[in-house]
């Protein structure tokens, strides 16, 4: 027992000593060897956060681990991280550590690696970082650095992004895992490969053609490192759940590569092919009965070097197929597809994509499609046609519509043939585009819409130069539309993102703008945003559209609007209104102006507004700007007219930002009357009370300015409660008042106690009107009113001085305390 305990203690001491001594003795030399190997083989900047050796993690071997490894290119790629790995590790034996000149790595593990491959427009690649094999430094490195003889590779949480700027192609592998283990026989290693990719993405010209596609591979790969020949043995691939068998080989004898690979679908039936549907949508196929033949096969054979690519011959076909959902009465039948992607050995411009047949039908409603794409690199040529009829009522008996209800018929045909160069040059002699589509009683009802949309009729005609829309008649909720017009330059718009031009006439008997503004049902899912949903919008820059409206009646925010006529332009990222006329609020409104958004999502606007004879109470209820600057209008009657030009900014909810407002204009009134105003009630001590119950204000015209949200009123004269008055002042952006009302009060309209006092003053009979100043200050909601009688005192004093000595003596006894009351 003592011997056993002693052995255990000795083993523990040896292990503990090794755990302490190995990192101390070997970390420095090994780290130097790694750095020397990297620096002498790579033209790149290599950094890592830490390097460690552990005897326990890889026991009985020693685990070497680099953490936080990054490889960054040089020159134009110095800002691009080629590779970032959280952890790179391998296992080494003690003999490897002692025999440093012959040290070899045959296993490697990478955890959370991100690889970014970039090929630029001028043909440079960021992964071209290896030094010339014939250089002196690389030769020296081969003699004194690490050797790779991999027999085991493990990848965990691996991501790859490949971007080719010349072909606008992006390939992504997300959250991939891979295991490869092999047996070495001389220069030949046989690997057993197992890998799985959660998501495969293929993007071309900013359009994702493949996404949310899961890949899986189980393969046997024989690698002859001496001849650089790699041969696939028993290999199986899975695209989502579609199985594919892979056979063949590829070689890398020099800078070129040779391929001889074949892919084939082992199960030639339509049900298997449906596995290509992305995993996200597979649940929709759970209850589908599918019949018919289908298959996929592809051959890749030839050399790859420079711009020379191997030959491709692939075929995807479907024949005599149909599918039907369980418990649904109808099915999609006579499904047929014959398609291919092919090219001979040579440049990519020889690639040809063809759909020679694509057919399906529901009952007696067929849909046919054909497509041919050639010359994709030099001058893409296309020849496509679509012909069919869709009865939405029948469609709803074939596929699950969830809560969407559709009915009606759409039918038509279209043919498009030409080249991209012809589209760009707008050479319509080399383009063949024609077709027609008709809509008949199409009804759309969905939870995303608050109202049913009814497209009662419509006709679309397509030719080389335009898409003409005629007799487009629609209704949603209480609103009806009739739309006619045309779109031009549509081919350059769709193919090369050029400007889409169009002109339309919109007619309506009635529009409920409140319904239309809320036709999209708000998402009830809670968001992190604390405010309301954003309403500000950006106008696309590649649109040049005009809409001429003729709307007999509309309602908006409880306002009745009639005879809306004018032009709305969408152009230069701007929404423009041109002479938009309408009758509303008992008068007429004309608006000219524009709206344009910015990066801050705070749109700028610049409007000319002409208001003619608006009813004041209704205008106050309808316009927040009037509520802000003229709250007294809430207790007013009469009409207002105004002409003004102003500009400013809106916030994300399309609300005015007051401090941004600048402009000028004039305001005039007709039959203005203010009822029970607290402001005028505060001057009742010098004007008869009955004059202030319903204050009548004579018609006037006032000029005003807006400066950074401050309303500046130029002096103007009118009559208030039958008294002459001059008004001036300002309403500040913080809704602070600073107004002056200089009254010239008729002596007979003065308060009775003032009249009584004046009767004692010699010369008062000569006074017809008395100058009284009123200052209105403070906050708009609770203004303060102060009287200024200094001018009135001067008037009385001047008339008193003109009186005779006899008149003064007769009146002096009567004045007494009355004078004190007046001038206290």
MIVEXFI-688183 format. One line per field, with one value per residue (C-alpha): x, y, z. Coordinates in nm, 3 decimals. Example, Ala and Ser with C-alpha at 12.3 -4.5 7.8 and 13.67 -1.06 7.14 Angstrom:
REM residues 2
xx c(1.230	1.367)
yy c(-0.450	-0.106)
zz c(0.780	0.714)
REM end
This chain:
REM residues 824
xx c(0.000	0.283	0.444	0.117	0.075	0.435	0.389	0.072	0.252	0.544	0.309	0.131	0.463	0.577	0.250	0.252	0.613	0.546	0.246	0.474	0.793	0.653	0.509	0.822	1.073	0.899	0.660	0.932	1.100	0.769	0.625	0.940	0.906	0.538	0.619	0.913	0.697	0.424	0.649	0.857	0.557	0.293	0.274	0.024	-0.012	-0.070	-0.170	-0.300	-0.400	-0.235	-0.041	-0.056	0.065	-0.135	-0.050	-0.399	-0.626	-0.461	-0.321	-0.118	-0.014	0.043	-0.212	-0.080	-0.341	-0.350	-0.643	-0.770	-0.587	-0.633	-0.474	-0.496	-0.381	-0.135	-0.140	-0.497	-0.620	-0.470	-0.817	-0.964	-0.946	-0.893	-0.932	-1.039	-1.038	-1.126	-0.919	-0.668	-0.525	-0.324	-0.175	0.199	0.401	0.702	0.924	0.790	0.894	1.246	1.298	1.214	1.377	1.139	0.826	0.507	0.142	-0.103	-0.417	-0.576	-0.893	-1.054	-1.334	-1.547	-1.349	-1.462	-1.306	-1.357	-1.246	-1.247	-1.175	-1.160	-1.271	-0.910	-0.865	-0.666	-0.746	-0.703	-0.615	-0.308	-0.074	0.169	0.529	0.692	0.799	1.130	1.230	1.524	1.307	1.065	1.346	1.500	1.158	1.117	1.438	1.364	0.993	0.684	0.561	0.192	0.093	-0.274	-0.464	-0.743	-0.927	-1.213	-1.417	-1.676	-1.903	-1.725	-1.845	-1.726	-1.801	-1.678	-1.730	-1.640	-1.671	-1.623	-1.920	-2.117	-2.138	-2.155	-2.143	-2.191	-2.166	-2.309	-2.254	-2.075	-1.921	-1.681	-1.479	-1.213	-1.001	-0.770	-0.513	-0.175	0.000	0.308	0.195	-0.168	-0.423	-0.776	-1.015	-1.358	-1.543	-1.856	-1.983	-2.303	-2.386	-2.686	-2.737	-2.603	-2.654	-2.592	-2.632	-2.586	-2.619	-2.769	-3.042	-3.041	-3.113	-3.045	-3.101	-3.196	-3.068	-2.913	-2.624	-2.487	-2.210	-2.077	-1.786	-1.471	-1.186	-0.852	-0.579	-0.252	-0.038	0.250	0.039	-0.219	-0.508	-0.822	-1.073	-1.423	-1.524	-1.863	-1.996	-2.345	-2.466	-2.794	-2.951	-3.203	-3.335	-3.266	-3.001	-2.733	-2.455	-2.111	-1.837	-1.520	-1.202	-1.020	-0.651	-0.420	-0.097	0.016	-0.163	-0.449	-0.717	-0.878	-1.232	-1.413	-1.714	-2.067	-2.375	-2.694	-3.019	-3.050	-3.429	-3.595	-3.932	-4.109	-4.163	-3.786	-3.726	-3.960	-3.693	-3.516	-3.773	-3.592	-3.630	-3.830	-4.111	-4.095	-4.390	-4.615	-4.535	-4.617	-4.963	-4.881	-4.937	-4.694	-4.664	-4.452	-4.096	-3.824	-3.451	-3.131	-2.790	-2.478	-2.134	-1.833	-1.536	-1.232	-0.959	-0.981	-0.709	-0.721	-1.054	-1.085	-1.352	-1.445	-1.743	-2.076	-2.368	-2.661	-3.027	-3.331	-3.652	-4.008	-4.250	-4.616	-4.626	-4.901	-4.942	-5.243	-5.286	-5.473	-5.837	-5.823	-6.060	-5.838	-5.479	-5.204	-5.170	-4.969	-4.657	-4.363	-4.019	-3.719	-3.426	-3.050	-2.735	-2.452	-2.129	-1.830	-1.471	-1.382	-1.485	-1.795	-1.956	-2.030	-2.269	-2.629	-2.934	-3.245	-3.597	-3.735	-4.060	-4.235	-4.603	-4.868	-5.241	-5.538	-5.851	-5.848	-5.628	-5.270	-4.952	-4.650	-4.303	-3.993	-3.653	-3.315	-3.017	-2.685	-2.370	-2.400	-2.063	-2.026	-2.380	-2.655	-2.911	-3.255	-3.560	-3.850	-4.221	-4.510	-4.861	-5.134	-5.455	-5.502	-5.844	-5.790	-6.108	-5.971	-5.627	-5.779	-5.902	-5.550	-5.306	-5.348	-5.419	-5.418	-5.641	-5.605	-5.915	-5.876	-6.119	-6.129	-5.929	-5.597	-5.488	-5.240	-4.918	-4.586	-4.277	-3.942	-3.640	-3.325	-2.986	-2.876	-2.677	-2.992	-3.182	-2.908	-2.897	-3.278	-3.239	-3.590	-3.521	-3.319	-3.578	-3.900	-4.137	-4.510	-4.797	-5.137	-5.290	-5.648	-5.804	-6.165	-6.335	-6.025	-6.100	-5.823	-5.893	-5.610	-5.546	-5.267	-5.530	-5.804	-6.027	-6.107	-5.943	-6.161	-5.996	-6.310	-6.145	-5.819	-5.619	-5.241	-5.076	-4.698	-4.477	-4.111	-4.145	-4.422	-4.667	-5.013	-5.277	-5.638	-5.978	-5.823	-6.120	-6.079	-6.254	-6.149	-6.373	-6.568	-6.314	-6.322	-6.052	-6.023	-5.666	-5.535	-5.185	-4.855	-4.505	-4.210	-3.840	-3.942	-3.684	-3.382	-3.548	-3.580	-3.250	-3.011	-3.187	-3.241	-3.525	-3.881	-4.105	-4.482	-4.793	-5.131	-5.476	-5.659	-6.034	-6.259	-6.608	-6.513	-6.195	-6.197	-5.839	-5.868	-5.939	-5.662	-5.406	-5.475	-5.531	-5.219	-5.295	-5.031	-4.815	-4.930	-4.593	-4.423	-4.109	-3.831	-3.924	-4.069	-4.245	-4.509	-4.441	-4.227	-4.430	-4.161	-4.066	-3.794	-3.890	-3.691	-3.443	-3.507	-3.873	-4.016	-4.392	-4.685	-5.037	-5.311	-5.605	-5.971	-6.148	-6.503	-6.519	-6.292	-6.280	-5.971	-5.959	-6.335	-6.294	-6.505	-6.304	-6.445	-6.320	-5.959	-5.765	-5.396	-5.074	-4.852	-4.498	-4.250	-3.911	-3.550	-3.618	-3.884	-4.262	-4.400	-4.748	-4.842	-5.153	-5.334	-5.677	-5.959	-6.270	-6.276	-6.374	-6.621	-6.351	-6.076	-5.716	-5.436	-5.098	-4.769	-4.455	-4.229	-4.124	-3.784	-3.639	-3.279	-3.042	-3.162	-3.517	-3.635	-3.799	-3.768	-4.072	-4.121	-4.481	-4.679	-5.027	-5.329	-5.632	-5.953	-6.239	-6.191	-6.443	-6.239	-6.376	-6.330	-5.983	-5.880	-5.994	-5.816	-5.475	-5.226	-5.030	-5.331	-5.383	-5.021	-5.007	-5.369	-5.545	-5.793	-5.944	-6.104	-6.348	-6.389	-6.624	-6.594	-6.365	-5.993	-5.792	-5.417	-5.132	-4.801	-4.482	-4.302	-4.048	-3.913	-3.867	-4.088	-4.002	-4.022	-4.397	-4.445	-4.513	-4.391	-4.065	-4.161	-3.809	-3.738	-4.021	-3.931	-4.146	-4.374	-4.725	-5.041	-5.363	-5.703	-6.033	-6.399	-6.673	-6.441	-6.604	-6.449	-6.688	-6.624	-6.250	-6.066	-5.811	-6.065	-6.248	-5.942	-5.987	-6.346	-6.242	-6.207	-6.454	-6.825	-6.886	-7.149	-6.892	-6.675	-6.927	-6.909	-6.617	-6.654	-6.336	-6.349	-6.200	-5.826	-5.513	-5.192	-4.842	-4.640	-4.309	-4.187	-3.827	-3.701	-4.051	-4.115	-4.424	-4.357	-4.667	-4.613	-4.830	-5.178	-5.494	-5.847	-6.150	-6.219	-6.551	-6.607	-6.273	-5.978	-5.676	-5.325	-5.182	-4.819	-4.587	-4.473	-4.555	-4.231	-4.155	-4.193	-4.550	-4.464	-4.668	-4.544	-4.828	-4.923	-5.281	-5.293	-5.664	-5.818	-6.135	-6.451	-6.527	-6.890	-6.777	-6.564	-6.663	-6.921	-6.691	-6.427	-6.690	-6.813	-6.461	-6.387	-6.699	-6.539	-6.226	-6.221	-6.169	-6.279	-6.567	-6.306	-6.183	-6.357	-6.123	-5.884	-5.550	-5.526	-5.243	-5.288	-4.986	-5.050	-4.757	-4.682	-4.772	-5.034	-5.252	-5.267	-5.179	-5.128	-5.298	-5.161	-5.307	-5.093	-5.278	-4.979	-5.102	-5.451	-5.307	-5.119	-5.438	-5.633	-5.349	-5.321	-5.695	-5.690	-5.416	-5.630	-5.917	-5.981	-5.913	-6.284	-6.357	-6.083	-6.212	-6.565	-6.447	-6.174	-6.410	-6.582	-6.261	-6.150	-6.101	-6.216	-5.882	-5.703	-5.904	-5.820	-5.444	-5.361)
yy c(0.000	0.232	0.161	0.235	0.560	0.650	0.583	0.796	1.076	1.054	1.059	1.360	1.536	1.454	1.579	1.889	1.955	1.901	2.133	2.399	2.332	2.264	2.615	2.767	2.564	2.536	2.832	3.074	2.854	2.729	3.080	3.193	2.903	2.990	3.357	3.269	3.035	3.295	3.587	3.396	3.246	3.519	3.874	3.974	4.124	3.845	3.921	3.717	3.793	3.499	3.176	2.894	2.538	2.296	1.942	1.874	1.980	1.741	1.474	1.265	1.517	1.889	2.132	2.446	2.721	3.064	3.287	3.602	3.531	3.781	3.794	4.130	4.207	4.472	4.767	4.817	4.533	4.665	4.757	4.414	4.127	3.814	3.574	3.615	3.311	3.299	2.985	2.779	2.473	2.158	1.868	1.808	1.524	1.582	1.448	1.721	1.981	1.840	1.775	2.130	2.104	1.822	1.946	1.867	1.956	1.682	1.802	2.142	2.280	2.619	2.764	3.061	3.144	3.413	3.408	3.704	3.656	3.957	3.980	4.341	4.501	4.507	4.135	4.149	3.895	3.960	3.593	3.612	3.649	3.358	3.447	3.322	2.961	3.026	3.320	3.303	3.367	3.091	2.846	2.931	2.893	2.545	2.440	2.569	2.610	2.403	2.138	2.069	1.704	1.729	1.414	1.575	1.907	2.038	2.351	2.488	2.791	2.873	3.156	3.244	3.540	3.553	3.875	3.917	4.285	4.218	3.980	4.141	3.795	3.726	3.377	3.323	3.020	3.079	2.877	2.584	2.283	2.032	1.729	1.560	1.268	1.062	0.793	0.870	0.630	0.804	1.116	0.997	1.079	0.946	1.178	1.102	1.435	1.544	1.901	2.098	2.458	2.618	2.873	2.909	3.243	3.324	3.685	3.836	4.206	4.280	4.015	3.705	3.405	3.148	3.212	3.019	2.701	2.437	2.226	1.896	1.675	1.330	1.234	1.033	1.232	1.092	1.353	1.284	1.577	1.483	1.501	1.739	1.518	1.502	1.226	1.193	0.844	0.763	1.121	1.250	1.611	1.748	2.079	2.126	1.767	1.700	1.425	1.450	1.205	1.345	1.162	1.266	1.451	1.780	1.846	2.137	2.059	2.426	2.760	2.601	2.354	2.064	1.946	1.627	1.622	1.489	1.559	1.358	1.332	0.963	0.971	1.087	1.203	1.533	1.486	1.467	1.780	1.979	1.942	2.234	2.465	2.658	2.516	2.820	2.727	2.348	2.348	2.452	2.122	1.891	1.801	1.795	1.496	1.512	1.287	1.285	1.254	1.507	1.516	1.716	1.636	1.837	1.781	2.009	1.915	2.107	2.351	2.662	2.924	3.302	3.373	3.023	2.814	2.445	2.323	2.301	2.082	2.078	1.988	2.028	1.866	1.789	1.573	1.470	1.611	1.744	1.837	1.872	1.979	1.740	1.845	2.086	2.012	2.129	2.056	2.203	1.964	1.905	2.050	2.035	2.193	2.157	2.381	2.385	2.578	2.505	2.635	2.490	2.522	2.890	3.227	3.288	3.481	3.145	3.058	2.991	2.962	2.822	2.730	2.575	2.470	2.560	2.476	2.437	2.474	2.480	2.343	2.504	2.796	2.735	2.934	2.896	3.045	3.039	3.200	3.214	3.413	3.432	3.648	3.727	3.900	4.107	4.204	3.999	3.884	3.775	3.615	3.558	3.501	3.452	3.350	3.252	3.295	3.295	3.249	3.351	3.177	2.845	2.925	2.952	2.592	2.469	2.629	2.750	3.122	3.149	3.450	3.599	3.596	3.642	3.627	3.745	3.675	3.805	3.693	3.806	3.750	3.925	3.876	4.044	3.996	4.202	4.287	4.500	4.730	4.800	4.882	5.118	5.292	5.289	5.140	5.002	4.862	4.588	4.524	4.329	4.394	4.344	4.210	4.268	4.200	4.237	4.232	4.136	4.175	4.107	4.130	4.126	4.083	4.034	4.109	4.345	4.571	4.745	4.755	4.517	4.623	4.575	4.597	4.584	4.622	4.718	4.681	4.700	4.712	4.676	4.772	4.862	5.215	5.219	5.040	5.187	5.154	5.215	5.169	5.083	5.100	5.026	5.070	5.027	5.105	5.419	5.538	5.487	5.542	5.553	5.558	5.604	5.673	5.527	5.442	5.500	5.418	5.111	4.876	5.089	5.128	4.753	4.649	4.934	5.130	5.432	5.678	5.550	5.809	5.821	6.031	5.939	6.086	6.005	6.058	5.988	6.064	6.026	5.959	5.888	5.993	5.887	5.530	5.536	5.673	5.377	5.109	4.923	4.759	4.841	4.557	4.467	4.317	4.526	4.708	4.875	5.213	5.448	5.669	5.627	5.457	5.661	5.830	6.033	5.877	5.907	5.972	5.740	5.923	5.724	5.824	6.097	6.062	6.299	6.247	6.484	6.457	6.536	6.439	6.553	6.500	6.382	6.376	6.415	6.447	6.519	6.792	6.784	6.872	6.920	6.968	6.869	6.948	6.980	6.799	6.595	6.536	6.276	6.381	6.432	6.265	6.530	6.536	6.850	7.000	7.224	7.443	7.191	7.355	7.245	7.379	7.331	7.495	7.714	7.859	7.765	7.648	7.648	7.493	7.499	7.353	7.058	6.796	6.625	6.401	6.387	6.151	6.271	6.167	6.524	6.623	6.977	7.152	7.477	7.583	7.871	7.872	8.075	8.059	8.228	8.280	7.991	7.961	8.050	7.788	7.507	7.629	7.641	7.283	7.163	7.331	7.281	7.586	7.810	7.652	7.735	8.096	8.215	8.034	8.323	8.183	7.910	8.176	8.352	8.353	8.495	8.421	8.454	8.473	8.449	8.435	8.322	8.143	7.941	7.666	7.449	7.095	6.808	6.543	6.167	6.173	6.447	6.710	7.067	7.155	7.510	7.653	7.570	7.782	8.083	8.282	8.579	8.661	8.853	8.775	8.936	8.885	8.914	8.964	8.867	8.842	8.726	8.580	8.590	8.637	8.643	8.881	9.145	9.088	9.231	9.580	9.621	9.884	10.151	10.029	9.965	9.600	9.550	9.635	9.341	9.057	8.981	9.184	9.278	9.349	9.534	9.368	9.420	9.304	9.236	9.158	8.909	8.724	8.392	8.392	8.068	7.995	8.345	8.521	8.892	9.108	9.440	9.729	9.745	9.940	9.815	9.870	9.649	9.691	10.010	10.154	10.240	10.030	9.974	9.626	9.510	9.267	8.907	8.554	8.373	8.011	7.917	8.059	8.371	8.682	9.037	9.231	9.599	9.717	10.098	10.192	10.525	10.489	10.690	10.902	10.789	10.423	10.471	10.302	10.505	10.587	10.725	10.932	11.073	11.173	11.332	11.544	11.729	11.817	12.153	12.106	11.741	11.830	11.891	11.527	11.297	10.996	10.886	10.710	10.390	10.136	9.764	9.532	9.155	8.947	8.612	8.263	8.221	7.995	8.248	8.594	8.899	9.226	9.562	9.912	10.211	10.543	10.775	10.914	10.961	11.166	11.387	11.442	11.548	11.770	11.951	12.024	12.132	12.387	12.539	12.607	12.956	13.047	13.081	12.730	12.584	12.749	12.625	12.269	12.244	12.162	11.889	11.714	11.610	11.241	11.169	11.288	11.066	10.764	10.837	10.892	10.663)
zz c(0.000	0.086	-0.251	-0.432	-0.245	-0.316	-0.689	-0.693	-0.513	-0.757	-1.055	-0.911	-0.853	-1.208	-1.357	-1.144	-1.226	-1.597	-1.585	-1.438	-1.634	-1.984	-2.036	-1.879	-2.082	-2.419	-2.452	-2.562	-2.824	-2.961	-2.982	-3.164	-3.409	-3.477	-3.531	-3.758	-3.964	-4.004	-4.088	-4.342	-4.525	-4.519	-4.651	-4.387	-4.042	-3.788	-3.430	-3.138	-2.781	-2.604	-2.652	-2.399	-2.341	-2.125	-2.023	-1.888	-2.181	-2.427	-2.191	-2.259	-2.524	-2.472	-2.610	-2.775	-2.819	-2.981	-2.879	-3.045	-3.372	-3.657	-4.003	-4.181	-4.533	-4.639	-4.876	-5.002	-4.777	-4.455	-4.327	-4.411	-4.164	-4.370	-4.077	-3.715	-3.487	-3.121	-3.064	-3.269	-3.098	-3.169	-2.970	-2.954	-2.803	-2.577	-2.854	-3.083	-2.828	-2.785	-3.157	-3.264	-3.609	-3.717	-3.539	-3.737	-3.685	-3.784	-3.604	-3.575	-3.414	-3.493	-3.282	-3.390	-3.702	-3.946	-4.291	-4.529	-4.892	-5.124	-5.496	-5.614	-5.940	-6.061	-5.994	-5.669	-5.395	-5.023	-4.964	-5.187	-4.890	-4.939	-5.015	-5.333	-5.277	-5.447	-5.234	-4.998	-4.694	-4.777	-4.842	-4.506	-4.346	-4.492	-4.324	-3.977	-3.921	-3.856	-4.100	-4.167	-4.206	-4.117	-4.025	-3.826	-3.866	-3.652	-3.724	-3.482	-3.541	-3.866	-4.093	-4.442	-4.665	-5.026	-5.221	-5.587	-5.683	-6.055	-6.080	-5.789	-5.634	-5.259	-5.105	-4.732	-4.506	-4.160	-3.841	-4.003	-3.832	-3.987	-3.883	-4.090	-3.981	-4.195	-4.236	-4.386	-4.624	-4.754	-4.939	-4.957	-4.686	-4.681	-4.499	-4.361	-4.383	-4.203	-4.223	-4.172	-4.263	-4.093	-4.370	-4.723	-4.902	-5.269	-5.376	-5.720	-5.805	-5.458	-5.508	-5.285	-5.508	-5.235	-4.865	-4.554	-4.722	-4.501	-4.636	-4.508	-4.641	-4.553	-4.772	-4.817	-4.966	-5.075	-5.095	-5.274	-5.156	-5.383	-5.702	-5.545	-5.657	-5.443	-5.513	-5.369	-5.267	-5.114	-5.082	-5.007	-4.999	-4.867	-4.977	-4.700	-4.711	-5.079	-5.113	-5.383	-5.461	-5.543	-5.737	-5.914	-5.840	-5.864	-5.912	-5.833	-6.017	-6.026	-6.023	-6.218	-6.107	-6.292	-6.212	-6.300	-6.068	-6.097	-5.885	-5.915	-5.725	-5.626	-5.588	-5.911	-5.781	-5.733	-5.359	-5.303	-5.508	-5.283	-5.014	-5.188	-5.027	-4.748	-4.398	-4.285	-4.525	-4.496	-4.255	-4.545	-4.718	-4.425	-4.557	-4.928	-5.152	-5.443	-5.746	-6.057	-6.177	-6.103	-6.079	-6.076	-6.218	-6.288	-6.437	-6.394	-6.606	-6.721	-6.619	-6.407	-6.445	-6.488	-6.668	-6.807	-6.633	-6.664	-6.862	-6.682	-6.780	-6.534	-6.566	-6.341	-6.463	-6.352	-6.552	-6.509	-6.155	-5.933	-5.569	-5.343	-4.984	-4.759	-4.708	-5.005	-5.296	-5.584	-5.688	-5.903	-6.196	-6.513	-6.351	-6.591	-6.591	-6.819	-6.724	-6.762	-6.678	-6.917	-7.064	-7.253	-7.132	-7.142	-7.005	-6.794	-7.078	-7.241	-6.958	-7.064	-6.839	-7.001	-6.893	-7.207	-7.037	-6.715	-6.690	-6.421	-6.406	-6.171	-6.338	-6.683	-6.586	-6.712	-6.652	-6.885	-6.856	-7.077	-7.019	-7.193	-7.057	-7.244	-7.250	-6.878	-6.847	-7.166	-7.265	-7.099	-7.355	-7.244	-7.400	-7.159	-7.194	-6.952	-7.044	-6.805	-6.617	-6.240	-6.086	-5.722	-5.614	-5.744	-5.604	-5.258	-5.296	-5.372	-5.129	-4.769	-4.764	-4.386	-4.321	-4.671	-4.889	-5.263	-5.550	-5.910	-6.223	-6.360	-6.703	-6.962	-7.147	-7.184	-7.401	-7.341	-7.565	-7.606	-7.459	-7.168	-7.395	-7.599	-7.281	-7.161	-7.500	-7.523	-7.868	-7.897	-8.244	-8.069	-7.796	-7.829	-7.539	-7.563	-7.359	-7.204	-6.864	-6.745	-6.399	-6.338	-5.998	-5.790	-5.417	-5.154	-4.784	-4.534	-4.165	-4.276	-4.437	-4.241	-4.550	-4.834	-5.162	-5.468	-5.812	-6.019	-6.359	-6.518	-6.834	-6.878	-7.218	-7.256	-7.549	-7.594	-7.464	-7.207	-6.981	-7.035	-6.762	-6.859	-6.700	-6.366	-6.133	-5.763	-5.430	-5.069	-4.775	-4.865	-5.122	-5.497	-5.762	-6.136	-6.266	-6.618	-6.738	-6.848	-6.730	-6.959	-6.937	-6.742	-6.898	-6.795	-6.453	-6.393	-6.551	-6.468	-6.194	-6.418	-6.365	-6.403	-6.567	-6.562	-6.580	-6.431	-6.394	-6.073	-6.045	-5.751	-5.638	-5.274	-5.074	-4.703	-4.631	-4.267	-4.377	-4.636	-4.391	-4.164	-4.424	-4.308	-3.974	-3.713	-3.587	-3.237	-3.146	-2.880	-2.990	-2.803	-2.942	-2.687	-2.939	-3.205	-3.534	-3.772	-4.045	-4.223	-4.557	-4.819	-5.179	-5.412	-5.630	-5.948	-5.992	-6.214	-6.177	-6.196	-6.065	-6.177	-5.941	-5.981	-5.658	-5.606	-5.231	-4.950	-4.572	-4.357	-3.979	-3.977	-4.240	-4.551	-4.861	-5.209	-5.562	-5.512	-5.827	-5.892	-5.972	-5.740	-5.868	-5.746	-5.876	-5.762	-5.425	-5.372	-5.338	-5.505	-5.501	-5.794	-5.766	-5.550	-5.507	-5.281	-5.113	-4.736	-4.406	-4.587	-4.814	-5.055	-5.013	-5.270	-5.195	-5.386	-5.239	-5.182	-4.930	-4.916	-4.647	-4.524	-4.346	-4.004	-4.101	-4.035	-4.365	-4.502	-4.650	-4.837	-4.908	-5.055	-4.905	-5.012	-4.780	-4.885	-4.637	-4.393	-4.111	-3.802	-3.553	-3.804	-3.900	-3.535	-3.481	-3.797	-3.791	-3.505	-3.626	-3.565	-3.223	-3.142	-3.258	-3.221	-2.935	-2.908	-3.229	-3.017	-2.889	-3.223	-3.516	-3.865	-4.156	-4.224	-4.542	-4.570	-4.815	-4.677	-4.767	-4.504	-4.472	-4.196	-4.074	-3.964	-3.707	-3.760	-3.692	-3.956	-3.691	-3.723	-3.548	-3.436	-3.400	-3.766	-3.910	-4.123	-4.361	-4.414	-4.521	-4.456	-4.272	-4.324	-4.147	-4.229	-3.965	-3.680	-3.338	-3.010	-2.754	-2.375	-2.400	-2.063	-2.217	-2.312	-1.986	-1.808	-1.967	-1.852	-1.595	-1.868	-2.137	-2.083	-1.994	-2.258	-2.524	-2.414	-2.412	-2.784	-2.912	-3.275	-3.470	-3.796	-4.102	-4.121	-4.302	-4.112	-4.229	-4.027	-4.027	-3.893	-3.772	-3.617	-3.495	-3.356	-3.498	-3.552	-3.617	-3.796	-3.662	-3.814	-3.729	-3.686	-3.464	-3.162	-2.981	-3.187	-3.070	-3.292	-3.200	-3.333	-3.273	-3.288	-3.111	-3.124	-3.018	-2.933	-3.016	-2.648	-2.671	-2.472	-2.563	-2.605	-2.768	-2.758	-2.819	-2.841	-2.803	-2.899	-2.688	-2.763	-2.456	-2.459	-2.442	-2.132	-1.808	-1.612	-1.319	-1.560	-1.740	-1.409	-1.306	-1.642	-1.613	-1.319	-1.516	-1.692	-2.068	-2.074	-2.301	-2.569	-2.548	-2.803	-2.765	-2.496	-2.564	-2.357	-2.393	-2.318	-2.285	-2.317	-2.188	-2.028	-2.142	-2.411	-2.198	-1.910	-2.044	-1.823	-1.918	-1.800	-1.867	-1.965	-1.902	-1.943	-2.277	-2.135	-1.846	-2.091	-2.292	-1.982	-1.856	-2.188	-2.200	-1.834	-1.910	-2.183	-1.935	-1.790	-1.426	-1.361	-1.497	-1.283	-0.964	-1.026	-1.077	-0.816	-0.530	-0.735	-0.835	-0.484	-0.453	-0.810	-0.947	-0.701	-0.821	-1.181	-1.136	-0.850)
REM end
